[in-house]
């Protein structure tokens, strides 16, 4: 997000850059009430970059597509982020995203689900699947790395031994 943008302005800019869609191709239905954050696992942090990215904070938006599929242009920029797209069920992203993002996806979709249900009906959205429910629970390893956790130390070859003095 650029420093001079609101989250809504950034969403419309990113939508245009990544999909070619314009504001007239969508209807804004809702958003998460605040920032959702996740931390990258240490293996995913690129430390040789000038700026080190350790995670992201995001506001999620629920949009209704009102345009025509011909408006979608994934090659709208010189460096496209996506090479294909498809329509999926509401909860599909939570079940298929990389583990460290699962908690954020579950929280966002859980917040947006009632809006989608009011629009499309409860059957269209369905119940939150088990994987999403697990990611939603506090303390879950899939909860999105909101609080950094240290990895357990690797043990060396030496271990304490019980000595019997008989």
C-alpha positions in Angstrom: 0.0 0.0 0.0 1.4 3.4 -0.9 1.7 5.9 1.9 -0.8 8.3 0.3 -3.5 5.7 -0.2 -6.4 4.5 1.9 -7.0 0.7 2.0 -9.9 1.0 -0.4 -7.8 3.1 -2.9 -5.0 0.5 -2.6 -7.5 -2.3 -3.2 -8.7 -0.7 -6.4 -5.2 0.0 -7.6 -4.1 -3.6 -6.9 -7.2 -5.0 -8.5 -6.4 -3.1 -11.7 -2.7 -4.0 -11.7 -3.2 -7.7 -10.9 -6.4 -8.5 -12.8 -7.1 -5.6 -15.2 -10.5 -5.0 -13.5 -11.7 -1.4 -12.9 -14.0 -0.1 -10.1 -17.0 -0.3 -12.5 -16.4 -4.1 -12.8 -17.0 -4.8 -9.1 -19.2 -3.8 -6.2 -17.7 -3.4 -2.8 -19.8 -5.4 -0.3 -17.7 -5.4 2.9 -14.3 -5.4 4.5 -12.6 -6.8 7.6 -12.8 -4.3 10.4 -9.1 -3.9 10.9 -5.7 -5.2 9.8 -5.0 -8.9 9.8 -1.4 -9.8 10.2 0.8 -12.8 9.6 4.5 -13.4 10.0 6.6 -15.3 7.6 8.3 -18.4 8.9 12.1 -17.8 9.2 12.8 -20.1 6.2 10.7 -17.8 4.0 12.4 -14.5 5.0 14.7 -13.3 2.3 17.5 -11.6 4.2 19.7 -10.8 1.3 17.2 -8.1 0.1 17.7 -4.5 0.9 14.4 -4.4 2.8 13.6 -7.5 4.8 9.9 -8.5 4.7 9.0 -10.5 7.8 5.2 -10.7 7.1 2.2 -8.7 6.0 -0.8 -6.8 7.3 -3.9 -6.8 5.2 -7.4 -5.5 5.1 -9.6 -8.0 3.2 -12.5 -6.9 0.9 -15.5 -8.8 -0.3 -16.4 -7.8 -3.9 -19.1 -8.8 -6.2 -18.0 -9.2 -9.8 -20.4 -7.2 -12.0 -18.3 -7.1 -15.2 -17.8 -9.7 -17.9 -15.0 -12.3 -17.7 -13.5 -10.7 -20.8 -12.5 -7.8 -18.6 -10.0 -9.9 -16.7 -6.5 -9.3 -18.0 -3.8 -11.0 -15.9 -1.1 -9.6 -18.2 -2.1 -6.0 -17.5 1.4 -5.2 -16.2 5.0 -6.0 -17.4 5.4 -8.4 -14.5 2.1 -10.3 -14.0 1.5 -11.8 -10.5 -0.8 -14.5 -11.8 -0.9 -16.7 -14.9 -4.5 -18.1 -14.5 -7.6 -17.8 -12.5 -10.8 -19.8 -11.7 -14.0 -19.5 -9.7 -13.8 -21.5 -6.4 -16.1 -22.1 -3.5 -16.1 -19.6 -0.7 -13.9 -21.5 1.8 -11.6 -23.0 -0.8 -8.8 -20.5 -0.2 -8.5 -21.4 3.5 -8.1 -25.1 2.7 -5.5 -24.6 0.1 -3.3 -21.7 1.2 0.2 -22.2 2.7 -0.1 -23.0 6.4 1.4 -19.8 7.8 -1.4 -17.7 6.1 -4.2 -20.1 7.0 -5.2 -18.2 10.2 -5.5 -14.9 8.4 -7.6 -16.4 5.6 -9.9 -18.1 8.2 -10.4 -14.9 10.2 -11.0 -12.8 7.0 -13.5 -15.3 5.5 -15.2 -15.9 8.8 -15.8 -12.1 9.1 -17.0 -11.8 5.5 -19.1 -15.0 5.4 -22.3 -13.4 6.8 -22.2 -10.7 4.1 -21.8 -13.4 1.4 -24.6 -15.5 2.9 -27.0 -12.6 2.9 -26.2 -12.0 -0.7 -26.0 -15.6 -2.1 -27.7 -17.6 0.6 -26.3 -19.9 3.4 -26.2 -22.9 1.0 -23.9 -21.0 -1.4 -21.3 -20.2 1.3 -21.7 -23.3 3.5 -20.3 -24.0 6.9 -16.7 -23.3 7.8 -14.7 -26.4 7.0 -12.8 -28.2 9.8 -9.4 -27.0 8.5 -10.6 -23.4 8.6 -12.1 -23.9 12.0 -8.8 -25.3 13.3 -6.9 -22.4 11.9 -9.3 -20.0 13.6 -8.8 -21.4 17.1 -6.4 -19.4 19.3 -3.1 -21.2 19.9 -3.4 -23.2 16.7 -0.2 -23.7 14.8 -2.1 -22.5 11.7 -3.3 -19.4 13.4 -1.2 -17.1 11.2 1.9 -16.4 13.3 0.3 -13.4 14.9 2.6 -13.9 17.9 6.2 -15.1 17.0 7.1 -18.4 18.5 10.5 -19.8 19.0 11.3 -23.1 17.4 12.4 -25.9 19.8 16.2 -26.2 20.1 17.8 -29.0 18.4 19.4 -31.4 20.8 23.0 -32.3 20.6 24.2 -35.9 20.6 24.8 -35.7 24.4 21.9 -36.6 26.6 21.5 -36.8 30.4 21.9 -40.3 31.7 20.5 -41.9 34.8 23.3 -43.4 36.9 22.5 -46.2 39.3 24.9 -46.3 42.3 24.2 -49.9 43.5 
